[in-house]
């Protein structure tokens, strides 16, 4: 059975576009990345703006959070992430 890791995005980001694995600049994200790279067969970032993101996907910095979204918007986001995850697996 494959082990898949999911890491939440972080509000602190680098100033320029980068691979998702390198864009988020927080200690928690970095520790989570180390954990999934060591323990999982593959992993993804859960981006508040982009949904399910591969570690090598290049994305620009953004200011978006699920904390300010309505319940309906968060459910829509979760449905998109779930569909993306199912399609990849």
MOPAC internal coordinates of N, CA, C and O (Angstrom, degrees):
PM7 1SCF
backbone

  N    0.0000 0     0.00 0     0.00 0    0    0    0
  C    1.4423 1     0.00 0     0.00 0    1    0    0
  C    1.5291 1   109.21 1     0.00 0    2    1    0
  O    1.2310 1   120.51 1   -46.29 1    3    2    1
  N    1.3148 1   116.62 1   133.71 1    3    2    1
  C    1.4579 1   121.87 1   179.57 1    5    3    2
  C    1.5266 1   110.41 1   -79.39 1    6    5    3
  O    1.2310 1   121.19 1   -38.07 1    7    6    5
  N    1.3128 1   115.34 1   141.93 1    7    6    5
  C    1.4598 1   121.44 1   175.77 1    9    7    6
  C    1.5227 1   108.03 1  -103.27 1   10    9    7
  O    1.2310 1   120.78 1   -56.35 1   11   10    9
  N    1.3321 1   116.12 1   123.65 1   11   10    9
  C    1.4571 1   122.03 1  -178.09 1   13   11   10
  C    1.5209 1   108.51 1  -116.21 1   14   13   11
  O    1.2310 1   120.84 1   -50.04 1   15   14   13
  N    1.3299 1   116.00 1   129.96 1   15   14   13
  C    1.4571 1   121.30 1   179.04 1   17   15   14
  C    1.5152 1   111.65 1  -101.89 1   18   17   15
  O    1.2310 1   120.83 1   -36.12 1   19   18   17
  N    1.3135 1   116.02 1   143.88 1   19   18   17
  C    1.4615 1   122.93 1   175.24 1   21   19   18
  C    1.5194 1   107.82 1  -125.28 1   22   21   19
  O    1.2310 1   120.76 1   -52.13 1   23   22   21
  N    1.3388 1   116.14 1   127.87 1   23   22   21
  C    1.4591 1   121.26 1  -179.85 1   25   23   22
  C    1.5200 1   108.89 1  -120.38 1   26   25   23
  O    1.2310 1   120.67 1   -48.54 1   27   26   25
  N    1.3119 1   116.33 1   131.46 1   27   26   25
  C    1.4637 1   121.03 1   176.13 1   29   27   26
  C    1.5239 1   110.04 1   -69.99 1   30   29   27
  O    1.2310 1   121.12 1   -35.67 1   31   30   29
  N    1.3202 1   115.46 1   144.33 1   31   30   29
  C    1.4630 1   120.10 1   175.25 1   33   31   30
  C    1.5248 1   109.18 1   -66.48 1   34   33   31
  O    1.2310 1   120.90 1    -5.05 1   35   34   33
  N    1.3079 1   115.89 1   174.95 1   35   34   33
  C    1.4640 1   121.37 1  -179.63 1   37   35   34
  C    1.5214 1   109.32 1  -131.76 1   38   37   35
  O    1.2310 1   120.71 1   -26.69 1   39   38   37
  N    1.3087 1   116.26 1   153.31 1   39   38   37
  C    1.4651 1   118.98 1  -179.46 1   41   39   38
  C    1.5241 1   111.87 1   -72.12 1   42   41   39
  O    1.2310 1   119.95 1   149.34 1   43   42   41
  N    1.3175 1   117.69 1   -30.66 1   43   42   41
  C    1.4653 1   121.37 1  -179.87 1   45   43   42
  C    1.5278 1   108.70 1   -82.66 1   46   45   43
  O    1.2310 1   121.32 1   -58.96 1   47   46   45
  N    1.3422 1   115.08 1   121.04 1   47   46   45
  C    1.4640 1   120.69 1  -177.00 1   49   47   46
  C    1.5214 1   110.17 1  -132.45 1   50   49   47
  O    1.2310 1   121.58 1   -20.30 1   51   50   49
  N    1.3115 1   114.58 1   159.70 1   51   50   49
  C    1.4686 1   119.87 1   174.14 1   53   51   50
  C    1.5324 1   108.66 1   -67.96 1   54   53   51
  O    1.2310 1   120.29 1   -15.48 1   55   54   53
  N    1.3159 1   117.04 1   164.52 1   55   54   53
  C    1.4613 1   121.31 1  -174.25 1   57   55   54
  C    1.5269 1   113.34 1   -78.41 1   58   57   55
  O    1.2310 1   119.84 1   156.47 1   59   58   57
  N    1.3342 1   117.90 1   -23.53 1   59   58   57
  C    1.4614 1   121.15 1  -175.55 1   61   59   58
  C    1.5208 1   110.79 1  -119.12 1   62   61   59
  O    1.2310 1   120.76 1   -19.68 1   63   62   61
  N    1.3203 1   116.16 1   160.32 1   63   62   61
  C    1.4630 1   121.29 1   177.19 1   65   63   62
  C    1.5243 1   109.71 1   -56.24 1   66   65   63
  O    1.2310 1   121.38 1   -35.62 1   67   66   65
  N    1.3233 1   114.96 1   144.38 1   67   66   65
  C    1.4663 1   120.84 1  -178.77 1   69   67   66
  C    1.5180 1   108.92 1  -158.57 1   70   69   67
  O    1.2310 1   120.96 1   -10.17 1   71   70   69
  N    1.3311 1   115.78 1   169.83 1   71   70   69
  C    1.4480 1   118.99 1   172.27 1   73   71   70
  C    1.5278 1   107.08 1   -61.28 1   74   73   71
  O    1.2310 1   120.77 1   -33.98 1   75   74   73
  N    1.3196 1   116.13 1   146.02 1   75   74   73
  C    1.4654 1   120.55 1  -177.63 1   77   75   74
  C    1.5260 1   111.02 1   -54.76 1   78   77   75
  O    1.2310 1   119.78 1   143.40 1   79   78   77
  N    1.3130 1   118.02 1   -36.60 1   79   78   77
  C    1.4688 1   121.55 1  -179.95 1   81   79   78
  C    1.5236 1   112.08 1   -60.09 1   82   81   79
  O    1.2310 1   120.06 1   155.19 1   83   82   81
  N    1.3300 1   117.50 1   -24.81 1   83   82   81
  C    1.4615 1   122.15 1  -176.41 1   85   83   82
  C    1.5269 1   114.01 1  -111.66 1   86   85   83
  O    1.2310 1   119.84 1   170.42 1   87   86   85
  N    1.3280 1   117.91 1    -9.58 1   87   86   85
  C    1.4693 1   120.98 1  -175.21 1   89   87   86
  C    1.5192 1   112.54 1   -70.53 1   90   89   87
  O    1.2310 1   120.50 1   136.81 1   91   90   89
  N    1.3063 1   116.64 1   -43.19 1   91   90   89
  C    1.4703 1   121.49 1  -173.54 1   93   91   90
  C    1.5166 1   109.76 1   -82.00 1   94   93   91
  O    1.2310 1   120.97 1   -53.29 1   95   94   93
  N    1.3193 1   115.74 1   126.71 1   95   94   93
  C    1.4571 1   121.94 1  -168.99 1   97   95   94
  C    1.5325 1   111.28 1  -117.74 1   98   97   95
  O    1.2310 1   121.00 1  -120.77 1   99   98   97
  N    1.3283 1   115.69 1    59.23 1   99   98   97
  C    1.4637 1   118.91 1   176.94 1  101   99   98
  C    1.5251 1   108.53 1  -127.57 1  102  101   99
  O    1.2310 1   120.97 1   -26.25 1  103  102  101
  N    1.3134 1   115.76 1   153.75 1  103  102  101
  C    1.4629 1   120.45 1  -179.48 1  105  103  102
  C    1.5283 1   110.96 1   -62.23 1  106  105  103
  O    1.2310 1   120.19 1   138.83 1  107  106  105
  N    1.3334 1   117.24 1   -41.17 1  107  106  105
  C    1.4631 1   120.08 1  -179.88 1  109  107  106
  C    1.5238 1   111.18 1   -63.54 1  110  109  107
  O    1.2310 1   120.21 1   137.15 1  111  110  109
  N    1.3289 1   117.21 1   -42.85 1  111  110  109
  C    1.4616 1   119.66 1   178.68 1  113  111  110
  C    1.5275 1   109.97 1   -62.44 1  114  113  111
  O    1.2310 1   120.07 1   135.81 1  115  114  113
  N    1.3091 1   117.47 1   -44.19 1  115  114  113
  C    1.4646 1   121.09 1  -178.50 1  117  115  114
  C    1.5274 1   111.19 1   -62.95 1  118  117  115
  O    1.2310 1   120.03 1   137.26 1  119  118  117
  N    1.3100 1   117.54 1   -42.74 1  119  118  117
  C    1.4723 1   120.55 1   178.61 1  121  119  118
  C    1.5295 1   110.46 1   -66.83 1  122  121  119
  O    1.2310 1   120.47 1   140.25 1  123  122  121
  N    1.3321 1   116.71 1   -39.75 1  123  122  121
  C    1.4687 1   120.50 1   177.90 1  125  123  122
  C    1.5219 1   110.34 1   -64.10 1  126  125  123
  O    1.2310 1   120.55 1   139.67 1  127  126  125
  N    1.3231 1   116.54 1   -40.33 1  127  126  125
  C    1.4648 1   120.86 1   178.19 1  129  127  126
  C    1.5210 1   110.62 1   -61.68 1  130  129  127
  O    1.2310 1   120.57 1   133.69 1  131  130  129
  N    1.3149 1   116.52 1   -46.31 1  131  130  129
  C    1.4694 1   120.03 1   178.22 1  133  131  130
  C    1.5300 1   110.46 1   -57.76 1  134  133  131
  O    1.2310 1   120.63 1   137.53 1  135  134  133
  N    1.3220 1   116.40 1   -42.47 1  135  134  133
  C    1.4632 1   120.77 1  -178.67 1  137  135  134
  C    1.5301 1   111.21 1   -63.57 1  138  137  135
  O    1.2310 1   119.84 1   130.00 1  139  138  137
  N    1.3226 1   117.92 1   -50.00 1  139  138  137
  C    1.4718 1   119.42 1  -176.29 1  141  139  138
  C    1.5238 1   111.62 1   -70.29 1  142  141  139
  O    1.2310 1   120.02 1   146.73 1  143  142  141
  N    1.3174 1   117.57 1   -33.27 1  143  142  141
  C    1.4621 1   118.79 1   177.82 1  145  143  142
  C    1.5236 1   111.19 1   -65.58 1  146  145  143
  O    1.2310 1   120.22 1   147.98 1  147  146  145
  N    1.3051 1   117.18 1   -32.02 1  147  146  145
  C    1.4627 1   121.46 1  -179.81 1  149  147  146
  C    1.5308 1   112.12 1   -83.61 1  150  149  147
  O    1.2310 1   120.24 1   142.93 1  151  150  149
  N    1.3244 1   117.15 1   -37.07 1  151  150  149
  C    1.4605 1   121.29 1  -169.40 1  153  151  150
  C    1.5266 1   116.24 1  -105.88 1  154  153  151
  O    1.2310 1   119.39 1   167.63 1  155  154  153
  N    1.3021 1   118.78 1   -12.37 1  155  154  153
  C    1.4660 1   120.95 1  -173.93 1  157  155  154
  C    1.5280 1   111.22 1  -116.96 1  158  157  155
  O    1.2310 1   121.46 1   -26.53 1  159  158  157
  N    1.3176 1   114.81 1   153.47 1  159  158  157
  C    1.4653 1   120.25 1   177.54 1  161  159  158
  C    1.5235 1   111.17 1   -75.76 1  162  161  159
  O    1.2310 1   120.46 1   146.68 1  163  162  161
  N    1.3067 1   116.72 1   -33.32 1  163  162  161
  C    1.4665 1   122.53 1   175.39 1  165  163  162
  C    1.5195 1   107.73 1  -152.71 1  166  165  163
  O    1.2310 1   121.13 1   -15.67 1  167  166  165
  N    1.3340 1   115.44 1   164.33 1  167  166  165
  C    1.4576 1   118.68 1   179.77 1  169  167  166
  C    1.5147 1   110.55 1  -153.48 1  170  169  167
  O    1.2310 1   121.84 1   -18.68 1  171  170  169
  N    1.3369 1   114.09 1   161.32 1  171  170  169
  C    1.4626 1   122.14 1  -178.33 1  173  171  170
  C    1.5210 1   109.18 1  -138.89 1  174  173  171
  O    1.2310 1   121.68 1   -20.95 1  175  174  173
  N    1.3303 1   114.40 1   159.05 1  175  174  173
  C    1.4614 1   121.45 1   173.55 1  177  175  174
  C    1.5242 1   107.56 1  -100.55 1  178  177  175
  O    1.2310 1   120.73 1   -42.90 1  179  178  177
  N    1.3188 1   116.20 1   137.10 1  179  178  177
  C    1.4613 1   121.74 1   173.81 1  181  179  178
  C    1.5232 1   107.04 1   -95.83 1  182  181  179
  O    1.2310 1   120.88 1   -80.36 1  183  182  181
  N    1.3202 1   115.92 1    99.64 1  183  182  181
  C    1.4565 1   122.59 1  -176.92 1  185  183  182
  C    1.5250 1   110.57 1   -93.13 1  186  185  183
  O    1.2310 1   120.65 1   -47.92 1  187  186  185
  N    1.3184 1   116.35 1   132.08 1  187  186  185
  C    1.4603 1   120.50 1   178.14 1  189  187  186
  C    1.5298 1   111.13 1   -61.82 1  190  189  187
  O    1.2310 1   120.16 1   149.37 1  191  190  189
  N    1.3166 1   117.30 1   -30.63 1  191  190  189
  C    1.4686 1   120.67 1  -178.39 1  193  191  190
  C    1.5257 1   112.09 1   -92.74 1  194  193  191
  O    1.2310 1   119.97 1   136.38 1  195  194  193
  N    1.3149 1   117.66 1   -43.62 1  195  194  193
  C    1.4664 1   121.63 1  -170.42 1  197  195  194
  C    1.5243 1   114.42 1  -101.83 1  198  197  195
  O    1.2310 1   119.79 1   171.80 1  199  198  197
  N    1.3134 1   118.01 1    -8.20 1  199  198  197
  C    1.4599 1   120.51 1  -177.58 1  201  199  198
  C    1.5165 1   110.96 1    80.25 1  202  201  199
  O    1.2310 1   120.36 1    47.06 1  203  202  201
  N    1.3320 1   116.91 1  -132.94 1  203  202  201
  C    1.4659 1   122.56 1  -179.03 1  205  203  202
  C    1.5242 1   109.45 1   -80.54 1  206  205  203
  O    1.2310 1   120.33 1   -57.45 1  207  206  205
  N    1.3239 1   116.97 1   122.55 1  207  206  205
  C    1.4626 1   122.17 1  -174.52 1  209  207  206
  C    1.5296 1   108.93 1  -126.82 1  210  209  207
  O    1.2310 1   120.54 1   -45.24 1  211  210  209
  N    1.3258 1   116.58 1   134.76 1  211  210  209
  C    1.4626 1   119.83 1   174.45 1  213  211  210
  C    1.5268 1   108.62 1   -73.24 1  214  213  211
  O    1.2310 1   119.86 1   -26.77 1  215  214  213
  N    1.3252 1   117.88 1   153.23 1  215  214  213
  C    1.4681 1   120.42 1  -178.94 1  217  215  214
  C    1.5286 1   113.58 1   -60.27 1  218  217  215
  O    1.2310 1   120.07 1   151.67 1  219  218  217
  N    1.3176 1   117.48 1   -28.33 1  219  218  217
  C    1.4669 1   119.94 1  -176.46 1  221  219  218
  C    1.5315 1   113.24 1   -94.23 1  222  221  219
  O    1.2310 1   120.06 1   177.30 1  223  222  221
  N    1.3141 1   117.49 1    -2.70 1  223  222  221
  C    1.4711 1   120.29 1   178.78 1  225  223  222
  C    1.5209 1   109.53 1   -68.61 1  226  225  223
  O    1.2310 1   120.58 1   -49.16 1  227  226  225
  N    1.3218 1   116.50 1   130.84 1  227  226  225
  C    1.4594 1   120.85 1  -179.47 1  229  227  226
  C    1.5258 1   108.45 1   -87.67 1  230  229  227
  O    1.2310 1   121.56 1   -55.06 1  231  230  229
  N    1.3256 1   114.62 1   124.94 1  231  230  229
  C    1.4561 1   120.57 1   178.03 1  233  231  230
  C    1.5235 1   109.38 1  -134.89 1  234  233  231
  O    1.2310 1   121.61 1   -28.24 1  235  234  233
  N    1.3076 1   114.52 1   151.76 1  235  234  233
  C    1.4605 1   121.13 1   179.47 1  237  235  234
  C    1.5290 1   109.29 1   -86.26 1  238  237  235
  O    1.2310 1   120.48 1   -25.39 1  239  238  237
  N    1.3191 1   116.68 1   154.61 1  239  238  237
  C    1.4656 1   119.48 1   175.93 1  241  239  238
  C    1.5329 1   109.87 1   -58.24 1  242  241  239
  O    1.2310 1   120.60 1   -30.73 1  243  242  241
  N    1.3182 1   116.45 1   149.27 1  243  242  241
  C    1.4566 1   121.25 1  -179.12 1  245  243  242
  C    1.5144 1   108.80 1  -149.25 1  246  245  243
  O    1.2310 1   121.16 1   -19.11 1  247  246  245
  N    1.2998 1   115.40 1   160.89 1  247  246  245
  C    1.4692 1   121.88 1   177.04 1  249  247  246
  C    1.5184 1   107.20 1  -119.67 1  250  249  247
  O    1.2310 1   120.66 1   -90.18 1  251  250  249
  N    1.3030 1   116.35 1    89.82 1  251  250  249
  C    1.4627 1   121.43 1   178.01 1  253  251  250
  C    1.5201 1   107.70 1  -149.57 1  254  253  251
  O    1.2310 1   120.94 1   -39.18 1  255  254  253
  N    1.3036 1   115.80 1   140.82 1  255  254  253
  C    1.4570 1   121.55 1  -179.63 1  257  255  254
  C    1.5203 1   109.68 1  -140.20 1  258  257  255
  O    1.2310 1   120.99 1   -29.12 1  259  258  257
  N    1.3033 1   115.71 1   150.88 1  259  258  257
  C    1.4618 1   119.83 1   175.58 1  261  259  258
  C    1.5243 1   110.98 1   -77.33 1  262  261  259
  O    1.2310 1   120.11 1   163.22 1  263  262  261
  N    1.3231 1   117.39 1   -16.78 1  263  262  261
  C    1.4660 1   121.31 1  -177.95 1  265  263  262
  C    1.5209 1   113.10 1   -61.50 1  266  265  263
  O    1.2310 1   120.17 1   151.29 1  267  266  265
  N    1.3141 1   117.29 1   -28.71 1  267  266  265
  C    1.4655 1   120.59 1  -178.04 1  269  267  266
  C    1.5261 1   112.64 1   -97.97 1  270  269  267
  O    1.2310 1   120.26 1  -179.45 1  271  270  269
  N    1.3190 1   117.12 1     0.55 1  271  270  269
  C    1.4703 1   121.49 1  -178.74 1  273  271  270
  C    1.5279 1   110.19 1   -83.45 1  274  273  271
  O    1.2310 1   121.41 1   -26.62 1  275  274  273
  N    1.3163 1   114.90 1   153.38 1  275  274  273
  C    1.4651 1   120.09 1   175.18 1  277  275  274
  C    1.5278 1   109.25 1   -72.84 1  278  277  275
  O    1.2310 1   120.63 1   -12.31 1  279  278  277
  N    1.3037 1   116.39 1   167.69 1  279  278  277
  C    1.4618 1   121.15 1   177.56 1  281  279  278
  C    1.5271 1   109.71 1   -59.13 1  282  281  279
  O    1.2310 1   120.30 1   137.30 1  283  282  281
  N    1.3068 1   117.04 1   -42.70 1  283  282  281
  C    1.4686 1   120.82 1   179.73 1  285  283  282
  C    1.5287 1   111.44 1   -63.04 1  286  285  283
  O    1.2310 1   120.03 1   137.52 1  287  286  285
  N    1.3243 1   117.55 1   -42.48 1  287  286  285
  C    1.4682 1   121.05 1   178.57 1  289  287  286
  C    1.5286 1   111.22 1   -64.37 1  290  289  287
  O    1.2310 1   120.33 1   140.38 1  291  290  289
  N    1.3283 1   116.98 1   -39.62 1  291  290  289
  C    1.4671 1   120.28 1   178.18 1  293  291  290
  C    1.5255 1   110.96 1   -67.49 1  294  293  291
  O    1.2310 1   120.32 1   142.55 1  295  294  293
  N    1.3161 1   117.00 1   -37.45 1  295  294  293
  C    1.4726 1   119.52 1   176.50 1  297  295  294
  C    1.5185 1   111.01 1   -65.76 1  298  297  295
  O    1.2310 1   120.32 1   138.60 1  299  298  297
  N    1.3284 1   117.00 1   -41.40 1  299  298  297
  C    1.4688 1   120.50 1   176.65 1  301  299  298
  C    1.5241 1   110.54 1   -60.79 1  302  301  299
  O    1.2310 1   120.57 1   136.81 1  303  302  301
  N    1.3397 1   116.52 1   -43.19 1  303  302  301
  C    1.4659 1   121.54 1   178.27 1  305  303  302
  C    1.5338 1   109.38 1   -60.43 1  306  305  303
  O    1.2310 1   120.42 1   132.64 1  307  306  305
  N    1.3227 1   116.80 1   -47.36 1  307  306  305
  C    1.4679 1   121.15 1  -179.01 1  309  307  306
  C    1.5263 1   110.93 1   -62.27 1  310  309  307
  O    1.2310 1   119.91 1   140.50 1  311  310  309
  N    1.3243 1   117.78 1   -39.50 1  311  310  309
  C    1.4631 1   121.24 1   177.87 1  313  311  310
  C    1.5323 1   111.09 1   -63.38 1  314  313  311
  O    1.2310 1   120.66 1   138.73 1  315  314  313
  N    1.3422 1   116.35 1   -41.27 1  315  314  313
  C    1.4718 1   119.92 1   178.02 1  317  315  314
  C    1.5212 1   111.17 1   -64.43 1  318  317  315
  O    1.2310 1   120.69 1   136.79 1  319  318  317
  N    1.3360 1   116.29 1   -43.21 1  319  318  317
  C    1.4695 1   120.56 1   179.38 1  321  319  318
  C    1.5190 1   109.86 1   -62.92 1  322  321  319
  O    1.2310 1   120.17 1   135.08 1  323  322  321
  N    1.3146 1   117.28 1   -44.92 1  323  322  321
  C    1.4621 1   121.45 1  -179.15 1  325  323  322
  C    1.5300 1   110.39 1   -61.63 1  326  325  323
  O    1.2310 1   120.12 1   135.75 1  327  326  325
  N    1.3296 1   117.37 1   -44.25 1  327  326  325
  C    1.4628 1   121.15 1   178.56 1  329  327  326
  C    1.5271 1   111.12 1   -62.90 1  330  329  327
  O    1.2310 1   120.41 1   138.86 1  331  330  329
  N    1.3315 1   116.83 1   -41.14 1  331  330  329
  C    1.4703 1   120.71 1   178.35 1  333  331  330
  C    1.5177 1   111.20 1   -64.55 1  334  333  331
  O    1.2310 1   120.55 1   138.67 1  335  334  333
  N    1.3130 1   116.56 1   -41.33 1  335  334  333
  C    1.4595 1   120.79 1   179.98 1  337  335  334
  C    1.5350 1   110.30 1   -65.93 1  338  337  335
  O    1.2310 1   120.26 1   136.05 1  339  338  337
  N    1.3010 1   117.10 1   -43.95 1  339  338  337
  C    1.4658 1   120.80 1   178.46 1  341  339  338
  C    1.5202 1   110.95 1   -61.88 1  342  341  339
  O    1.2310 1   120.13 1   139.53 1  343  342  341
  N    1.3214 1   117.36 1   -40.47 1  343  342  341
  C    1.4691 1   121.29 1  -179.44 1  345  343  342
  C    1.5345 1   111.42 1   -65.31 1  346  345  343
  O    1.2310 1   120.51 1   145.24 1  347  346  345
  N    1.3254 1   116.62 1   -34.76 1  347  346  345
  C    1.4705 1   120.56 1  -178.89 1  349  347  346
  C    1.5278 1   112.49 1   -78.22 1  350  349  347
  O    1.2310 1   120.82 1   155.87 1  351  350  349
  N    1.3280 1   116.03 1   -24.13 1  351  350  349
  C    1.4509 1   119.64 1  -177.36 1  353  351  350
  C    1.5079 1   110.06 1  -100.98 1  354  353  351
  O    1.2310 1   120.10 1   180.00 1  355  354  353

